[in-house]
């Protein structure tokens, strides 16, 4: 994929990258006993990304610092936007966390202890998350051996905010800022939605609340840009919706639509980008599967590599689920 940010990446970074917004999300989804020990009033964003370059089209990450019971701590938030859940997400989160610690030690070579990294994954898609959230669950061990190994196995469990399991009533009740609420809602319902204008009618008060905030116009335009790029609602319906919110909202909508059209970023390109993301996802999953197969069964014959790289996403998902339990390559690709 190119270095161009996806629509999901842009809206997530803009909204959740603001510490006050991020603090409200963390306060809402972290376990209360943990959130109470974090001084989220002193939450600060740390620059940089720790995601593998080939996965940046489907993962967006943000890193924050905040005092935790008087000690330094990191909070690592990753948003997952692909058409299926990642079976190895716990391993990827471990890799990203190690990169955070590596950078910390590079900046503090005399450090003898590591700050805690609190991992949170935000998942938005049409299907609920169904992959492991704990590293021990992706290790290739039978239950008896795993029990014997016990405390010697690596332990990591990331926290999961699965937006597919959050209904509208729960989202309304979530104590987050209006920009966060609308961002989570749009991540949940906007993509490919031809009825988006109608669905957003019930959220008019929240949209107005975004616009009324300090710097609210920029946040509002970010949401409009996302709606225009990933939604399928007729422009006339969207125009009617935002005109009903008042002159400022209508002006922002018209201006945003004109700017996107002038830059060639209206829906035709967005749909093309979505197709490109799907192709990129297939390539990424094929490369990952080939690597796993090579690690377990040795160098792959050319015919097997060709099958992997020609497979559909559904085939790749099925084959990947077999890697941990299969005894040979043929059993995986049967």
N, C-alpha and C positions, 0 to 999 in steps of 0.2 A: 504494500500500500504506500501511497505517497505520504509526505510529511504533513499534508493538509489535515487539520483537525476535523473530526467527524462532528455532526451536529450535537450528538450526545456529549462528546468531550467538551465542546464549547459551552453549553449551558451548565453542565455540572461544575466545570472549573470556575465559571463566573459566579455562580450562586453559592456553591459550597466552599469556594476558595476564600470567601469573606469570613473572617473569624467569628463574627457575631452570628452569622447564619449557621456556620459549622457547629458552633457551640450549642445552638438550639437543637440541631439534629443529634448530636452526641448525647446531650442531656436526655433526649427522648428515647434513644435506643440502647444505650449502655445499661448494664445492670445498675439499679439504683445505688447499691452499696459501693460500686466502683465510681459512678458519676459523682457521688457525694464527696469522694476523696480527691477528685480532680478539681483544680481551680480553673474552671473554664472561662472565668473573667480574664485570665491571663493567657488565653489560647492564642498562639501565633503560628502563622503558616511558614513552612520551610520550603524554599525553592527547590525545584528539581523533580525528576521522575525516576522511578526505580524499576519500571516495567521493561521486560525484554523488548528490544526494538521491533521484533516481528509480531509482537502481540499488542502494540500500542493502538492498533485500529479497533481492538475490542476491549481493552482495559484502559481506564483512566484512573490515575491515582493522585492523592493529595496527602501531604505529610504535615503534621502540626506538632507543636510542643506545648506542654502545659505542666505546671507543678502537680505532682501526685503525692499527697501526704508529705509535702516538703521536699520531695526529690524530683529531679528532672525526669520527664517521661515523654515519649513520642506516641502520637496517635496516628495510625496509618489507615487511610480510607481508600478503598478501591471500588470503583463502580464497574460492574460486569455487564456488558451489552453485546451478547451474541445470541444466536438462535437456539443454543442448547447449553446446559450447564457443563462446567469444566470438572471432570472427574479428578484432576490433579491440582485443583485450586489450592488445597492446603499445602502442597509442595511448592507451588509458585509463591504463595504468601511467605513461606519460610525463606525462599530464595530472596525475595524482595526485602524481608526484614534483615537478613544477613548483610545485604548491601547497605541498608541504613546504618547498621552497626559498623561496617567497614569504613564508611565515611566518617562516622563519629570518632573512631579510633585514629583515622588518618589526621583528623583535626586536633586530636588530643592523644598523642603517642604515649604519654605517661599514664593514661587512665588504667586503672586496675579492675574496674567494674563497669558493667554496661547498663545504660538506662533501659527501662522496660519499654517495649513497643506493643501497643494495644492494637490488634488487627481487626478491621471491620470491612466486610464486603457488602456492597449495596447491589442487589440483583433486580433488574427489570427486564421482563420479557412476558410472553404470553403463557409460558409454562412455569409452574413452580420449580424452585430449586430442588433437585433430587440427587445431588452428588454429596460425597462425604464432606464434612466440615472439620474433620480431625485427621491429622497426618497419620496416626496409627491405623486408620481404616483403609489407607491405600497401600500399606505395606503387604508384600506378598508372603503372608504367613497363615498357617492354619490356626484355628482358635486355640488348640492346646499349646502349640509352640508360642503363640503370642502371650498366652497366660504365663508360661514359664519364663519368658523374657521379661515380662512385667515392667518394672521401673527402668529397665535398661533401654527400652524403646524410646525414640524421640517423641516428645509430646508437643503438639501445637493444635489448638482449636481456635479458629477465627470466629468472630461474631458475625451473624448474617442478618441483614435487613432485606427480607424477601418481599419486594413491593407487590408481587403477584398475590401474596397472602394478606395484603392490607386493603380492606374494603374502604369505600369512600367515608363511611361513618368513622372508622378508626383513623383515617387520615385527617379528617376534620378535627378530631379530638386530640391529635398529636400536638404537643406544645412546642411548635416550631414557628419560625418567622414566616410571614406570607411568601417571600421569595422561595424559601425552602419548600413550603407546602405545594406551591404551584409547580416547582421544578419536579418534585417527586410525582405529582399527579401527571404531568406531561410525559415524564419518562415511562409512566405506567400505561397511559391511554392514547398518546398522540400518534405514534408511528403508524402510518397507513390508515388512519381513522377517517373515513368519509363523513362521519357524523360528529366530528370534533366540535364544530360550532355549537351544535345542539347540546352536546355533553358539557360544554363549558358554561352554558347559561346558568347552571346551578352554582357556579363558582365566581359569579360576577363581583361579589363583595371582596373576595380574596384578590381578584385582579385589580380592583380599585385600591385595595390596601397596598399592593405592590407599588402602584403608581404614586401614592401619597407619601411614600417613605423618602428620606433624604437619598439623593442619587437614584430615586425610584425610576426615573425615565430610562436610564441605562439598563436597569434590570428588566423593565417592561419590554424594551426593544429586544433584549436577549431572548426573552420568552416568545415574543412575536416572531423573531427570526427562526427559532426552533419550530414553532407551529407551522410557519410557511414552508420550511424545508422538509419536514418529515410527515406532516399531515396530508390528508387528501380531501378535506372539506372544500366545497366550492368557495371561491374568493368572495362572491356576493354574500354568502352566509356569514363568513368571517367578518366582512365589512359591517354587516348589520349588527353583529354581536358587539364589536368594539365601538361602533357609533353609539350604541345604547349605553356604553360606560361613560360617555361624556366627550367633549371636544378634544381634550388632551389625548385620550386613548385612541380616538378616531384619527387624529393627526399622526400619532405615532405609527398606527397601522398602515396608513396610506404611504407615509414616508418610507417605512421599512420595506413594504412591498415594491415600491418604485426602485429603491436601492438594490434590492435583491435581483429584480428583473434587469436592471442596468448592468449588474455584475455577472449575469448569467447564472444565478444561484437559485432560481425558482424551482418549481417542483420537477420539471423534466430532468434537471441535473441531479436533484435529490434522489429521484428514482434510479437514475443511472449510478449514483454513488452507492445506493443501497445494493444494487446488483454487484457493484464492484466490491462492496464489503462482504457479500456472500461468497464471491469468488476468493477473496482474500482469506475468509474464514476456512474455506475448503483447503486452500494451499497450506495455511497454518496448521490445521488439524492433520493433514497428510504428512507434513514435515515432522510434526511431533510424534505421530504414530510410527513413522519410519525409524525415528531415533529410539523409541521405546523397544521396537522389535529388534533393532540391531543390538541394543544393550542386553536383551534377554536371550536372543537366539544366534547372535553373531552377524557378520556381514550378510546383507540380504541379496539374493539373486536378482538380476535385472528384471526378470518377469514379475517378481513380487513387488519391486519398487514401482514398476509400471502400473500394476493393479492398484496400489495404494494411491498413486498420484492421479489416477483416472476415476477414483471412486467418488460417489456422492457423499454429502455430509452425513446422511443417514447411515450409509455403509460404514463410513469412518467411525461414526459414533458406536455402531455395533461392534466393530472390530476392536476399538479401543477398550470397550468394556470387557473383552475376552482376554486381554493381554496378561492380566495378573494371574489368571487361573489356568491358562492354556499350557500344555506340555510341549507343544511344538508349533512352528510357523503355520503349518497346514491347518491346525485346529483353529487358529485365529482367523484365517482367510477363507475358511470353507464356505 
